[in-house]
Amino acid sequence: ADHPDLARSLCNFGIVHYTLGDDMRALALFEEALAIQHKALPANHPDLAWHLGNLARVHHKLGNYREAGNRAMEALKIRVEALPLDHRRIAECQVVLLNIHRVLGNSDAAAHLLEDALTVLSMSDNVEAAMLKVEMLHQYAHALALEGALSGALYFAKRAVATIEEIWASDEQLTELQWRALHSQTEDIYRFLA
């Protein structure tokens, strides 16, 4: 009954419930999946970080920011131990944490985590990492603008544009989907800067 495949299925059902807005059911499914994985896997297995990350997102959405932060920190610790330091999953954990710090009013910690995440992504020399950098910079700029911190918002939006220009200038071929996503991000950022 406590097989890892059951945990994966529970997690998939949790994702469906989360997507449909049934956060409490998603939370219960994610917790059950994590309990099974804790029994079946070593303490630093990346799958545990995946389940912890799901729990962090649900807690964040429910406004349980401290619990979300605790789960995201657990996930980050596992990922730093288990994955190469340039792995995008490390940056994704840092982004969850930065969003929590931003909501809690810890803007210095949020900015530090953003820079850490950007550093992780800069170590990876591929277009997916660069596009994730653009998305992170753009989202952070937008969040700062909503908070009224316009000079900070402008700074991060310009960094997003610079990263987009690096992607366009690279020799790497973009898939149609990547090209469309990047084009859409570019339009959004230029509208934001206008």
C-alpha positions in Angstrom: 0.0 0.0 0.0 3.0 2.4 0.5 4.5 1.9 -2.9 6.3 4.9 -4.6 4.0 4.5 -7.6 1.0 5.2 -5.4 2.7 8.3 -4.1 3.2 9.5 -7.7 -0.5 8.8 -8.5 -1.6 10.7 -5.4 0.6 13.6 -6.3 -0.8 13.6 -9.9 -4.3 13.7 -8.4 -3.2 16.5 -6.1 -2.0 18.5 -9.1 -5.4 18.1 -10.8 -7.2 19.3 -7.6 -4.8 22.2 -7.2 -5.3 23.2 -10.8 -9.1 23.0 -10.3 -8.8 25.2 -7.2 -9.6 22.5 -4.7 -6.6 23.4 -2.6 -7.5 21.6 0.6 -7.9 18.2 -1.3 -4.7 18.9 -3.1 -2.9 19.6 0.2 -4.2 16.3 1.7 -3.1 14.3 -1.4 0.3 15.9 -1.4 0.8 15.2 2.3 -0.2 11.6 1.8 2.2 11.2 -1.1 5.0 12.8 0.9 4.4 10.4 3.8 4.7 7.4 1.5 7.8 8.7 -0.2 9.4 9.4 3.2 9.1 5.7 4.0 10.3 4.5 0.6 13.1 6.8 -0.3 16.4 8.1 1.3 16.1 11.5 3.1 17.9 13.4 0.3 16.0 11.9 -2.7 15.0 14.6 -5.3 11.4 13.1 -5.5 11.0 14.2 -1.8 11.9 17.8 -2.9 9.2 17.6 -5.6 6.5 16.7 -3.1 7.8 19.3 -0.7 7.7 21.9 -3.5 4.0 21.0 -4.2 3.2 21.4 -0.5 5.0 24.8 -0.5 2.9 26.0 -3.4 -0.4 25.0 -1.9 0.5 26.5 1.5 1.6 29.7 -0.3 -1.7 29.9 -2.2 -3.7 29.3 1.1 -1.8 32.1 2.8 0.2 29.8 5.1 3.4 31.5 4.3 5.6 30.2 7.2 4.6 26.6 6.4 5.2 27.3 2.7 8.6 28.7 3.5 9.5 25.7 5.7 8.5 23.2 3.0 10.3 25.2 0.3 13.5 25.4 2.4 13.4 21.6 2.9 13.0 21.1 -0.8 15.9 23.5 -1.6 18.2 21.7 0.9 17.5 18.4 -0.7 17.9 19.7 -4.2 21.2 21.5 -3.4 22.5 18.2 -1.9 21.2 15.9 -4.7 21.4 17.9 -7.9 24.2 19.7 -9.8 24.4 23.4 -8.7 23.3 24.6 -12.1 20.0 22.6 -12.1 16.9 24.7 -12.7 15.0 22.9 -10.0 17.3 24.7 -7.5 16.4 28.1 -9.0 12.7 27.2 -9.0 12.9 26.5 -5.2 14.6 29.8 -4.7 11.8 31.6 -6.6 9.1 30.0 -4.4 11.1 31.2 -1.4 11.5 34.7 -2.8 7.8 35.0 -3.4 7.1 34.0 0.2 9.7 36.6 1.5 8.2 39.2 -0.8 4.7 38.6 0.6 6.0 38.7 4.1 7.6 42.1 3.4 11.2 40.7 3.5 12.3 42.5 0.3 16.0 42.2 1.0 15.8 38.4 1.4 13.6 38.2 -1.7 16.1 40.2 -3.8 18.9 38.0 -2.5 17.0 34.9 -3.5 16.3 36.3 -6.9 20.0 36.9 -7.5 20.8 33.4 -6.2 18.3 31.9 -8.6 19.6 34.0 -11.5 23.2 32.9 -10.7 22.1 29.2 -10.7 20.5 29.7 -14.1 23.5 31.6 -15.5 25.6 28.5 -14.9 23.5 26.6 -17.4 24.3 27.5 -21.0 21.0 26.8 -22.7 18.0 28.6 -23.9 15.6 27.1 -21.4 17.6 28.5 -18.5 17.8 31.9 -20.2 14.1 32.0 -20.9 13.4 31.1 -17.2 15.6 34.0 -16.2 13.5 36.3 -18.4 10.3 35.1 -16.9 11.7 35.5 -13.3 13.0 39.0 -14.0 9.8 40.0 -15.6 7.6 38.6 -12.8 9.8 40.3 -10.2 9.6 43.6 -12.0 5.8 43.4 -12.3 5.5 42.6 -8.5 7.7 45.6 -7.6 5.6 47.8 -9.9 2.4 46.6 -8.1 4.1 47.5 -4.8 4.9 51.0 -6.1 8.7 50.4 -6.2 9.0 51.7 -9.8 12.7 52.3 -10.0 13.4 48.7 -8.9 10.7 47.5 -11.3 12.4 49.3 -14.1 15.8 47.9 -13.2 14.6 44.3 -13.3 12.6 44.9 -16.5 15.7 46.2 -18.2 17.6 43.2 -17.1 14.9 41.0 -18.6 15.2 42.9 -21.9 19.0 42.5 -21.8 18.6 38.7 -21.3 16.1 38.6 -24.2 18.7 40.4 -26.4 21.3 37.8 -25.4 18.9 35.0 -26.4 18.1 36.6 -29.8 21.9 37.2 -30.4 22.8 33.6 -29.6 23.4 31.0 -32.2 21.0 28.6 -30.5 18.0 27.6 -32.6 14.7 28.2 -30.9 11.7 25.8 -31.3 8.5 27.4 -32.5 7.1 27.2 -28.9 10.2 28.8 -27.4 10.1 31.6 -30.0 6.5 32.3 -29.4 7.0 32.4 -25.6 10.0 34.7 -25.9 8.1 37.0 -28.3 5.2 37.2 -25.9 7.5 37.9 -23.0 9.2 40.6 -25.0 5.8 42.3 -25.9 4.7 42.1 -22.2 8.0 43.7 -21.0 7.9 46.5 -23.6 4.3 47.2 -22.7 5.4 47.3 -19.0 8.2 49.8 -19.8 6.0 52.1 -21.8 
